[in-house]
Amino acid sequence: MTPRPQLRPGPLQGIRVLDLTQALAGPYCTMLLADLGADVVKIEPPSGDMTRYPGPFTDEDTERSYGGYFASINRGKRSIVLDLKDDADRETFLALAAGADVVVENSRAGVMDRLGIGYETLAEVNPRLVYAAIRGFGDPRTGASPYTDWPAYDIVAQAMGGLVSITGPDADHVTKSGPSVGDIFAGTLGAVGLLAALVDALRSGEGQFVDVAMYDAVLSLCEGAAYSYSYKGEVPQPTGNGHPIIAPFDVFPTADGHCAIGAPNDAAFAVLCARMGRPELSSDERFADFLSRLGNRPALNAELVAWTTSRTTAEIVEALGGAVPVGPVNDMAAIYADPHVAAREMLVEVEQPDGSRPVTLAGQPIKMTRSGTGIRTRPPRLGEHTEQVLAEAGLAR
């Protein structure tokens, strides 16, 4: 683990983001912005974000202002409490929006409009404002979906966007991806989209509405299945851990676990065979070229399994590392011990608000040579910065 360093100013220093999001997709988007140096003001209802209190909590945490779910995606933000159903608090929000650069929300389509703080209203108050919405099925402003009013969660987006249909050991045992990619990838694309709109607004002085649907995000993630269906007219099926058009390219059992091995071309395959002590396999007519290896995948995989199961994962990585694409299947215990993770500051210790033992959060993978990126502050208590933010805006109560 890496103690949280004092970071250089980020590339988004000076950008003010009003964060109206809850759950995962929206907060992940604004977390990326906070890690990049933006001033993200998380606007929470009096009850707080729905993910604050379910946990998990450490045994040492006596305050329990937030659990691990909330902490992971709300670090680096400031929290204020506003009840947007209250007239006075709504006016406060409008005043804050007048001085903001970005507003992000992930409510169902129409919710913000009914509250009187939708995009068109905010654009009148602040014409240069970039307004980003992350929803299950998008917003009618950019394309009216028949599912616009449907609620959506990660598992629904993964299912409808095509990911579940191509994930799993076979067509009878489809499965969703372990991480909540329906939320996280949509949130990531939301950050990309709003940053592009922000660049345009800084040039033109005119903001715009940015819309990302979780369904659309997952479909774009399945781009290979989309073109495959168009080119071949066949519905792609799950391929287990293998690759649909490359062999060997799979996760193989070892004497004490599993490892991933890929040999995407003739040269890499020849090196793999030599490192296995089986150089003759590279000239075997069943495996002599790309198409032959693909057509004889079961026989090829059997040869690799016979080799991998007779060795530990560490022995395989030692034999192939740096010569053939290879990697151990790491669990979190292994990841915490990996020197790569330490060198790249990808597990960062963050203090708890009550001063109990620090917790570790996944770090920021976007690195820059001049600007600082990463976790800047611990996650906020509910409403911790209300007075501070309002005072900065000349709105002290």
VOMI-55438 format. One record per residue (C-alpha): x, y, z. Coordinates in steps of 0.05 Angstrom, whole numbers, padded with zeros to 5 digits, always signed. Layout:
% VOMI-55438
XYZ...
END
This chain:
% VOMI-55438
+00000+00000+00000+00022+00071-00014+00008+00127+00036-00031+00182+00002+00020+00231-00026+00016+00306-00030-00003+00314-00103+00015+00368-00152-00043+00409-00178-00085+00368-00226-00101+00384-00298-00173+00403-00278-00152+00451-00223-00201+00509-00222-00259+00470-00253-00320+00469-00208-00366+00408-00213-00434+00403-00180-00446+00329-00168-00519+00309-00160-00505+00235-00170-00517+00175-00126-00502+00100-00128-00444+00080-00175-00445+00104-00247-00450+00179-00232-00404+00180-00171-00351+00141-00210-00353+00194-00265-00344+00251-00216-00291+00212-00177-00249+00211-00240-00257+00287-00244-00237+00296-00171-00175+00252-00180-00156+00297-00239-00160+00358-00195-00230+00386-00204-00267+00416-00145-00325+00367-00140-00381+00389-00094-00425+00330-00078-00496+00354-00065-00532+00304-00021-00603+00302+00006-00610+00306+00081-00611+00229+00084-00545+00225+00045-00525+00185-00016-00558+00116-00016-00489+00083-00013-00463+00119+00049-00486+00070+00102-00492-00002+00076-00417-00013+00089-00372-00049+00093-00341-00017+00155-00276-00033+00190-00281-00059+00262-00241+00002+00285-00288+00054+00253-00329+00083+00310-00360+00140+00271-00387+00102+00210-00397+00165+00169-00392+00122+00106-00374+00051+00086-00325+00024+00036-00373+00027-00024-00383+00102-00014-00310+00115+00003-00282+00082-00060-00320+00128-00108-00329+00192-00068-00258+00207-00046-00232+00276-00062-00301+00309-00061-00333+00360-00015-00403+00346+00011-00460+00395+00022-00532+00381+00040-00589+00411+00000-00661+00388-00003-00677+00402-00076-00752+00394-00061-00746+00456-00017-00754+00523-00051-00699+00558-00013-00649+00501-00024-00667+00499-00097-00651+00573-00103-00585+00559-00069-00570+00506-00120-00586+00553-00178-00539+00604-00149-00484+00552-00144-00497+00530-00215-00488+00601-00240-00414+00596-00220-00402+00523-00238-00370+00493-00299-00403+00425-00298-00466+00393-00269-00472+00317-00267-00534+00277-00249-00559+00205-00258-00632+00209-00240-00686+00182-00286-00703+00225-00346-00748+00283-00327-00733+00283-00252-00690+00346-00253-00739+00380-00301-00797+00368-00253-00756+00398-00197-00745+00460-00239-00670+00451-00246-00665+00415-00313-00614+00431-00366-00653+00487-00401-00665+00523-00335-00592+00518-00315-00569+00539-00385-00608+00604-00377-00572+00616-00311-00504+00596-00339-00499+00590-00415-00428+00561-00412-00450+00504-00365-00436+00432-00386-00492+00387-00361-00479+00312-00362-00532+00258-00350-00517+00184-00341-00581+00142-00345-00600+00071-00360-00629+00086-00428-00609+00157-00443-00647+00222-00448-00699+00243-00500-00658+00305-00516-00609+00262-00554-00653+00203-00575-00719+00179-00546-00714+00106-00526-00776+00063-00515-00745+00046-00448-00732+00118-00426-00775+00112-00364-00749+00044-00343-00704+00040-00282-00637+00007-00295-00580-00022-00255-00514-00052-00276-00540-00123-00286-00596-00098-00331-00547-00057-00373-00499-00117-00379-00557-00162-00400-00590-00115-00450-00525-00087-00478-00501-00157-00500-00445-00170-00450-00480-00227-00413-00495-00263-00478-00421-00270-00495-00394-00282-00424-00390-00350-00391-00367-00421-00408-00421-00434-00459-00490-00411-00484-00526-00450-00430-00487-00417-00373-00482-00343-00389-00458-00297-00333-00449-00223-00319-00380-00192-00311-00355-00190-00240-00342-00115-00236-00402-00070-00247-00380-00050-00317-00450-00027-00336-00442+00028-00285-00367+00039-00287-00358+00042-00363-00418+00088-00370-00388+00133-00316-00321+00133-00352-00353+00151-00418-00392+00205-00382-00326+00236-00358-00297+00232-00429-00359+00264-00459-00365+00321-00409-00291+00337-00414-00297+00342-00490-00357+00388-00481-00319+00428-00429-00262+00440-00478-00313+00463-00529-00346+00509-00477-00279+00540-00458-00267+00556-00531-00337+00578-00551-00368+00602-00485-00427+00557-00497-00443+00495-00458-00486+00435-00477-00522+00373-00453-00481+00309-00451-00518+00243-00449-00492+00172-00436-00538+00112-00431-00514+00051-00393-00545+00006-00446-00506+00044-00500-00441+00041-00460-00445-00035-00453-00462-00043-00527-00401-00002-00546-00360-00047-00500-00385-00107-00541-00360-00077-00606-00328-00143-00627-00393-00181-00622-00429-00126-00661-00383-00128-00721-00379-00204-00718-00454-00209-00725-00454-00160-00783-00396-00193-00820-00416-00266-00811-00490-00264-00796-00478-00309-00736-00499-00293-00664-00435-00292-00622-00434-00342-00565-00395-00345-00500-00323-00368-00511-00305-00382-00439-00237-00352-00424-00213-00360-00495-00211-00312-00554-00259-00322-00612-00205-00316-00666-00137-00328-00631-00107-00392-00604-00074-00404-00557-00104-00347-00518-00136-00372-00453-00132-00381-00378-00098-00447-00362-00098-00487-00297-00031-00494-00261-00007-00539-00205-00029-00486-00154-00077-00438-00190-00086-00409-00259-00049-00365-00308-00065-00329-00373-00024-00345-00435-00031-00314-00503+00008-00327-00568-00026-00285-00621+00022-00298-00679+00070-00350-00707+00131-00318-00676+00101-00316-00606+00076-00388-00614+00145-00412-00634+00176-00380-00572+00121-00410-00528+00135-00479-00555+00209-00471-00544+00200-00447-00472+00154-00506-00460+00208-00553-00483+00164-00574-00541+00193-00539-00602+00163-00591-00648+00093-00565-00635+00107-00502-00675+00117-00544-00739+00062-00594-00725+00013-00588-00783-00044-00581-00734-00013-00518-00705+00033-00493-00760-00005-00429-00775-00058-00382-00747-00118-00416-00778-00093-00486-00761-00085-00469-00688-00154-00438-00686-00186-00499-00719-00150-00547-00673-00159-00507-00609-00181-00566-00565-00119-00607-00583-00074-00546-00575-00103-00528-00508-00094-00599-00484-00020-00595-00499-00014-00531-00459-00055-00558-00401-00009-00619-00396+00049-00571-00389+00017-00519-00343-00013-00568-00294+00056-00598-00281+00084-00531-00258+00066-00478-00208+00041-00411-00231+00106-00379-00209+00146-00429-00250+00105-00415-00312+00112-00340-00304+00187-00349-00294+00192-00391-00357+00151-00345-00402+00154-00276-00371+00181-00223-00418+00182-00272-00477+00109-00292-00485+00047-00256-00460+00034-00288-00392+00005-00268-00325-00018-00302-00262-00092-00300-00243-00084-00254-00183-00133-00250-00126-00132-00188-00082-00081-00218-00034-00033-00227-00093-00048-00158-00120-00033-00126-00053+00036-00160-00054+00053-00145-00127+00111-00096-00135+00079-00067-00198+00020-00043-00157+00065-00008-00107+00108+00023-00162+00046+00050-00197+00013+00074-00133-00050+00034-00149-00068+00018-00077-00070+00080-00034-00080+00087+00041-00133+00138+00061-00147+00161+00131-00214+00151+00166-00251+00212+00192-00250+00186+00263-00175+00175+00262-00180+00099+00264-00135+00055+00221-00128+00077+00148-00165+00040+00093-00139+00024+00024-00173+00045-00040-00158+00030-00113-00115+00086-00140-00121+00128-00203-00095+00093-00266-00089+00158-00306-00018+00183-00295+00014+00248-00321+00085+00274-00323+00069+00346-00303+00001+00346-00270-00017+00309-00207-00071+00256-00209-00097+00212-00154-00134+00211-00088-00130+00281-00058-00172+00277+00005-00211+00226+00044-00285+00220+00027-00329+00272+00062-00376+00266+00120-00448+00282+00101-00453+00358+00094-00382+00368+00120-00369+00426+00073-00437+00460+00069-00418+00523+00106-00351+00528+00070-00379+00520-00001-00437+00568+00012-00390+00620+00042-00345+00615-00019-00406+00631-00062-00428+00688-00018-00489+00647+00004-00473+00637+00078-00535+00621+00118
END
